[in-house]
Amino acid sequence: MVSLIKLTENDKRLIIVLLLVLILFFVIVGYIGVLVRKIMSHQAKKADDMLHDVVEAGVITNENRLWRFGIRKNWRVFFKSAWVPFLIMLLSSTILLLYCIFSRNWSYNIWDYEKEGFNTLFYVHDWSVFFVSNSDGFTITWPKLLSTPHLSGEAWVSYLFVPGMIVGGLWFLYQVQAYIARSIRIYQLSRKAFRKTMENVTPPSQPIKPE
């Protein structure tokens, strides 16, 4: 099977580049994972501020009430911080829906690269011809260029919809992540706040004799 694949010097260089891209991809994914953990740790600290005063003042004195109070307050914080990105996504979807209704074009392709899609702003290649089979085996060819970046008047809906959904969606996911991080922290605090521990307890130097 290996003998059927004939690689030129350019093919070998291209394979090396692809391997480097693959390695870079896994490195980026790893750093994203580390970044997400750090962000969640930072987001969880807000739960301490939410619960500190009511515990210190003695307003709440048991785990269940603290958990319920924290969740209710967390929902309020989430609603106040998430309604803006949700509104951005709603407006973007409304623009696309109204365009389809008034133009009666329900086959509108937001990813079209020729005239009406967001991909008109990018280079588009035909990756289906990356591997080409022939009588001698397989050869690697650079993907055919299908489109170059250009502005299209018919794509204005895509220009509004796609960025709106990306910005609103990522922003909304960030707020969801913050809600989850705070919820986990609230659960941890509610389990620890009123629980006695023996970690810092030291026995007396002289045992107390019973009377």
C-alpha positions as CSV (number, residue, x, y, z in Angstrom):
1,M,0.0,0.0,0.0
2,V,2.9,2.3,0.8
3,S,4.4,1.7,-2.6
4,L,1.3,3.1,-4.2
5,I,1.8,6.5,-2.7
6,K,4.4,8.6,-4.6
7,L,5.5,11.8,-2.9
8,T,7.4,14.6,-4.5
9,E,9.6,17.0,-2.5
10,N,6.7,19.5,-2.5
11,D,4.4,16.8,-1.2
12,K,6.8,16.0,1.7
13,R,7.0,19.7,2.6
14,L,3.3,20.0,2.6
15,I,2.9,16.9,4.9
16,I,5.4,18.4,7.3
17,V,3.5,21.6,7.4
18,L,0.2,19.8,8.0
19,L,1.9,17.8,10.9
20,L,3.1,21.1,12.4
21,V,-0.4,22.5,12.1
22,L,-1.8,19.5,13.8
23,I,0.7,19.7,16.7
24,L,-0.1,23.5,17.0
25,F,-3.8,22.6,17.1
26,F,-3.3,20.3,20.1
27,V,-1.1,22.9,21.9
28,I,-3.8,25.5,21.4
29,V,-6.5,23.2,22.7
30,G,-4.4,22.5,25.8
31,Y,-3.9,26.2,26.5
32,I,-7.6,26.8,26.0
33,G,-8.3,24.2,28.6
34,V,-5.9,25.9,31.1
35,L,-7.5,29.3,30.3
36,V,-11.0,27.9,30.9
37,R,-10.0,26.6,34.3
38,K,-8.4,29.9,35.3
39,I,-11.5,31.8,34.1
40,M,-13.8,29.5,36.1
41,S,-11.7,29.9,39.2
42,H,-11.9,33.7,38.8
43,Q,-15.6,33.6,38.2
44,A,-16.2,31.4,41.2
45,K,-14.8,34.1,43.6
46,K,-17.9,36.2,43.1
47,A,-19.9,33.6,45.0
48,D,-17.8,34.4,48.1
49,D,-18.9,38.0,47.8
50,M,-22.5,37.0,47.4
51,L,-22.6,34.9,50.5
52,H,-20.1,36.5,52.9
53,D,-22.3,39.2,54.4
54,V,-25.4,37.0,55.2
55,V,-23.2,34.4,56.9
56,E,-21.1,36.9,58.8
57,A,-24.3,38.8,60.0
58,G,-25.9,35.5,61.1
59,V,-28.9,36.0,58.8
60,I,-28.5,32.4,57.5
61,T,-27.5,29.7,59.9
62,N,-27.8,26.4,58.0
63,E,-26.6,24.7,54.8
64,N,-29.9,24.4,53.0
65,R,-31.0,28.0,53.4
66,L,-27.5,29.2,52.3
67,W,-27.7,27.0,49.2
68,R,-31.1,28.2,48.3
69,F,-30.2,31.8,48.9
70,G,-27.0,31.5,46.8
71,I,-28.8,29.9,43.9
72,R,-31.5,32.5,43.8
73,K,-29.0,35.3,43.9
74,N,-26.9,33.5,41.3
75,W,-29.9,33.4,38.9
76,R,-30.4,37.1,39.4
77,V,-26.7,37.8,38.6
78,F,-26.9,35.5,35.5
79,F,-30.0,37.2,34.2
80,K,-28.5,40.7,34.6
81,S,-25.3,39.7,32.8
82,A,-26.8,37.4,30.1
83,W,-29.7,39.4,28.7
84,V,-27.4,41.6,26.5
85,P,-25.8,38.8,24.6
86,F,-29.2,37.0,24.4
87,L,-30.6,40.2,22.9
88,I,-27.8,40.4,20.3
89,M,-28.5,36.8,19.2
90,L,-32.3,37.5,19.1
91,L,-31.9,40.6,17.0
92,S,-29.5,38.8,14.6
93,S,-32.0,35.9,14.2
94,T,-34.9,38.4,13.7
95,I,-33.0,40.2,10.9
96,L,-32.5,36.9,9.1
97,L,-36.1,35.8,9.6
98,L,-37.5,39.1,8.4
99,Y,-35.3,39.0,5.3
100,C,-36.5,35.5,4.4
101,I,-40.1,36.5,5.0
102,F,-40.1,39.7,2.9
103,S,-37.8,38.3,0.2
104,R,-39.6,34.9,0.2
105,N,-36.2,33.4,-0.1
106,W,-36.1,30.5,2.4
107,S,-33.1,28.9,0.8
108,Y,-30.8,31.8,1.7
109,N,-27.3,30.4,2.3
110,I,-25.5,32.4,5.0
111,W,-22.2,30.5,4.2
112,D,-22.3,31.0,0.4
113,Y,-19.0,32.2,-1.0
114,E,-20.1,33.6,-4.3
115,K,-22.6,36.4,-3.6
116,E,-25.0,36.1,-0.6
117,G,-23.0,34.4,2.2
118,F,-20.5,35.4,4.9
119,N,-17.7,33.4,3.2
120,T,-17.5,36.1,0.5
121,L,-15.1,37.8,2.9
122,F,-12.6,34.9,2.9
123,Y,-10.5,32.8,0.6
124,V,-12.3,29.6,-0.1
125,H,-10.6,26.4,-1.4
126,D,-11.9,23.1,-2.7
127,W,-10.4,20.6,-0.3
128,S,-12.0,17.7,-2.1
129,V,-9.1,17.6,-4.5
130,F,-6.4,17.6,-1.8
131,F,-5.8,13.8,-2.4
132,V,-6.0,12.8,-6.0
133,S,-5.9,9.2,-7.1
134,N,-4.5,8.1,-10.5
135,S,-3.1,5.0,-12.1
136,D,0.2,5.4,-10.3
137,G,-1.4,5.7,-6.8
138,F,-2.1,8.9,-4.9
139,T,-0.8,12.4,-5.2
140,I,-1.2,15.4,-3.1
141,T,-2.3,18.7,-4.8
142,W,-2.9,22.1,-3.3
143,P,-6.7,22.8,-3.0
144,K,-8.2,24.7,-5.9
145,L,-9.0,28.3,-5.1
146,L,-12.8,28.9,-5.5
147,S,-13.2,32.4,-4.3
148,T,-11.2,35.4,-3.1
149,P,-12.4,38.0,-0.5
150,H,-14.9,40.4,-1.9
151,L,-17.9,42.5,-0.7
152,S,-21.3,41.6,-2.0
153,G,-24.4,43.7,-1.6
154,E,-26.6,40.6,-1.5
155,A,-24.7,39.3,1.6
156,W,-25.5,42.2,4.0
157,V,-27.8,39.9,6.0
158,S,-25.0,37.4,6.5
159,Y,-22.6,40.2,7.4
160,L,-25.0,41.1,10.3
161,F,-26.2,37.7,11.3
162,V,-23.0,35.7,11.5
163,P,-20.9,38.3,13.6
164,G,-24.0,38.9,15.8
165,M,-24.4,35.2,16.5
166,I,-20.7,34.6,17.1
167,V,-20.3,37.6,19.5
168,G,-23.6,37.0,21.2
169,G,-23.1,33.2,21.4
170,L,-19.6,33.4,22.8
171,W,-20.6,36.1,25.3
172,F,-23.7,34.1,26.4
173,L,-21.5,30.9,26.8
174,Y,-19.1,32.9,29.0
175,Q,-22.0,34.0,31.2
176,V,-23.2,30.4,31.4
177,Q,-19.8,29.3,32.4
178,A,-19.7,31.9,35.1
179,Y,-23.1,30.7,36.4
180,I,-21.8,27.1,36.6
181,A,-18.6,28.2,38.3
182,R,-20.5,30.2,40.9
183,S,-23.0,27.4,41.4
184,I,-20.2,24.9,42.1
185,R,-18.6,27.4,44.5
186,I,-21.9,28.1,46.3
187,Y,-22.4,24.3,46.8
188,Q,-18.9,24.0,48.3
189,L,-19.4,27.0,50.6
190,S,-22.8,25.9,51.8
191,R,-21.3,22.5,52.7
192,K,-18.4,24.0,54.6
193,A,-19.8,27.2,56.2
194,F,-21.6,25.6,59.1
195,R,-19.6,22.3,59.4
196,K,-17.4,21.8,62.4
197,T,-13.9,20.6,61.7
198,M,-11.2,19.0,63.8
199,E,-8.3,20.4,61.8
200,N,-7.5,23.3,64.1
201,V,-8.6,21.7,67.3
202,T,-5.8,20.8,69.8
203,P,-6.5,18.8,72.9
204,P,-5.7,20.4,76.3
205,S,-2.2,19.7,77.8
206,Q,-3.8,18.3,81.0
207,P,-6.7,16.0,80.7
208,I,-9.9,17.1,82.5
209,K,-10.9,14.6,85.2
210,P,-14.6,14.0,85.5
211,E,-16.1,15.0,88.8
